[in-house]
């Protein structure tokens, strides 16, 4: 159950961030999905923690997957840049999260 809550948190956070990009065009209709998405994301993340997922695991995965998903979707939806250097940086983030997670296993 904690993994489903975490996946929901990631999805709503990415959706809210993409909506934030749309609201930056001056279209106020996007403010509601931004605020609602971030509130839902934190509520779901809190639920994952309450279900027993360790904070380091939840936050590491949430942030790493969120960064990668947002960058890829921004490229697809808004034609924003996604360079080799950016992909390398995202790879380092993912590897860093994996190292933190593996280092915490007893």
Order of alpha helices (4+ residues) and beta strands (2+ residues): alpha-alpha-alpha-alpha
